[in-house]
Amino acid sequence: MKLKPVKEFNRKVVQLFDTFNVRFGVMLVGPTGAGKTTCYKVLADSMSKIELLLKNDRRFAMPLIKVLNPKSISMGELYGEENIDTTEWSDGLASKIIRKYAKKDVMKPMAEGVADIRQQFWTVFDGPVDAKWIENMNTVLDDNMLLSLPNGERIKLHPSMHMLFEVEDLT
């Protein structure tokens, strides 16, 4: 990635890896330019390289990453909404991503008959957290791992899915 190796930054990448192994949701906090995006991209790139060497270690499966800014769209565009004229439900951006990941077969075959490894899925919420949109994440981030949509539907997430929140501060 043409980055200069810096011991402190490398430690942050390893900390992110370790945290993903014990937590479903992670928050990266820091000002613009602090390296939050670079941190998770370096981790993903490193995992893809290690995956080639350690074919049977599922912790290193290269993640499929989707990034969205929840503050740039409305709640309906984020989680979904019902059309008041037709009463037809339409998923929002986050619910489409999470539904697609939840339906995916989490095992992917490796070349040359090697044992299958688990695919990982990261959804990155890049932008400030606010009480309106984060409320729907409460049951996603607890032990239930369920996304509750405004129409009452619940989407069950699997352990290979992770939520990453990239924010400037904790206010």
C-alpha positions in Angstrom: 0.0 0.0 0.0 3.1 2.2 -0.2 2.8 3.2 3.5 5.8 3.8 5.8 5.8 1.3 8.6 5.2 3.1 11.9 5.2 1.0 15.1 2.3 2.9 16.8 0.1 2.5 13.7 0.9 -1.2 13.3 -0.1 -1.6 17.0 -3.5 0.0 16.2 -4.1 -2.3 13.3 -3.3 -5.3 15.5 -5.6 -3.9 18.2 -8.4 -3.6 15.6 -7.9 -7.2 14.6 -8.0 -8.4 18.2 -11.1 -6.3 18.9 -12.9 -7.8 15.9 -12.2 -11.2 17.3 -14.1 -10.5 20.5 -16.6 -7.8 19.5 -19.2 -7.6 16.9 -19.2 -3.8 16.7 -16.1 -1.5 16.9 -15.8 2.3 16.9 -12.7 4.0 15.5 -12.5 7.5 16.9 -10.3 10.4 15.8 -10.1 13.6 13.8 -10.0 13.7 10.0 -6.7 12.5 8.8 -5.9 10.5 11.9 -5.7 7.2 9.9 -9.1 5.5 10.8 -9.9 4.5 7.3 -6.3 3.5 6.6 -6.3 1.4 9.7 -9.1 -0.8 8.7 -8.0 -0.9 5.0 -4.5 -2.1 6.1 -6.1 -4.7 8.3 -8.2 -6.0 5.5 -5.3 -6.0 3.1 -3.1 -7.8 5.6 -5.8 -10.4 6.3 -6.1 -11.2 2.6 -2.3 -11.8 2.4 -2.3 -13.9 5.6 -5.3 -15.9 4.3 -3.1 -17.1 1.5 -0.5 -18.5 3.9 -2.8 -19.8 6.7 -5.6 -21.3 4.6 -7.4 -23.0 7.5 -7.4 -20.0 10.0 -10.8 -18.4 9.6 -9.8 -15.3 11.6 -7.9 -14.1 8.5 -10.6 -14.4 5.8 -10.5 -11.3 3.7 -13.5 -9.1 4.5 -16.0 -7.8 2.0 -16.4 -4.2 3.0 -19.3 -1.8 2.4 -19.1 1.8 3.5 -21.9 4.3 4.0 -22.5 7.7 5.6 -25.6 7.4 7.7 -26.0 11.2 8.1 -26.0 11.8 4.4 -29.4 10.1 3.9 -32.8 10.0 5.6 -33.9 7.3 8.1 -36.1 5.8 5.3 -33.2 5.7 2.9 -31.0 4.2 5.6 -33.2 1.4 7.1 -36.2 1.3 4.7 -39.7 2.7 4.6 -43.2 1.8 3.6 -44.8 3.6 0.6 -47.9 5.3 2.0 -49.8 4.9 -1.3 -49.0 1.2 -2.0 -48.1 0.0 1.5 -45.2 -1.7 -0.1 -42.0 -2.0 2.0 -38.7 -0.9 0.4 -35.3 -1.6 2.1 -32.9 1.2 2.8 -29.2 1.2 2.1 -28.1 -0.3 5.5 -30.9 -2.9 5.5 -30.1 -3.9 1.9 -26.4 -4.4 2.8 -27.1 -6.3 6.1 -29.8 -8.4 4.5 -27.5 -9.4 1.6 -24.7 -10.3 4.1 -27.1 -12.2 6.4 -28.3 -14.4 3.4 -24.8 -15.1 2.1 -23.3 -18.5 2.5 -20.6 -17.7 5.0 -18.4 -20.6 3.8 -16.5 -20.1 0.5 -14.6 -22.9 -1.3 -10.9 -22.5 -1.6 -8.9 -23.5 -4.7 -7.1 -26.9 -4.9 -9.6 -28.7 -2.7 -8.3 -27.0 0.5 -10.8 -26.7 3.4 -13.4 -24.0 3.2 -12.9 -20.8 5.1 -15.3 -18.3 6.5 -16.0 -15.0 4.6 -16.2 -11.9 6.7 -18.5 -8.9 6.1 -17.8 -5.5 7.4 -20.3 -2.6 7.2 -18.6 0.7 7.9 -20.7 3.6 9.1 -18.5 6.6 8.2 -19.8 9.7 9.8 -21.1 11.2 13.1 -23.3 9.0 15.3 -26.7 10.5 16.2 -29.4 9.2 18.4 -31.9 8.7 15.6 -30.1 6.2 13.4 -28.0 4.5 16.1 -31.1 3.4 18.0 -31.8 0.7 15.4 -28.3 -0.6 16.0 -28.9 -1.4 19.7 -30.1 -5.0 19.0 -27.5 -5.4 16.3 -24.7 -4.7 18.7 -25.9 -6.7 21.7 -25.9 -10.5 22.0 -29.1 -10.8 19.9 -27.4 -9.6 16.7 -30.7 -8.6 15.2 -31.4 -5.6 13.0 -35.0 -4.4 13.8 -36.5 -2.6 10.9 -39.3 0.0 11.1 -41.8 -2.5 9.6 -41.2 -4.9 12.5 -39.1 -7.3 10.5 -35.9 -8.6 12.1 -32.8 -9.6 10.3 -30.5 -12.1 12.1 -26.8 -11.4 11.6 -24.2 -14.1 11.8 -20.9 -13.9 13.7 -18.8 -13.2 10.6 -20.5 -9.9 10.1 -19.0 -6.8 11.8 -20.2 -3.2 12.3 -17.4 -0.6 12.2 -18.2 3.0 13.2 -15.8 5.6 12.0 -16.4 8.8 13.9 -14.5 12.0 14.7 -15.5 12.2 18.4 -17.8 10.5 20.9 -20.3 13.5 21.3 
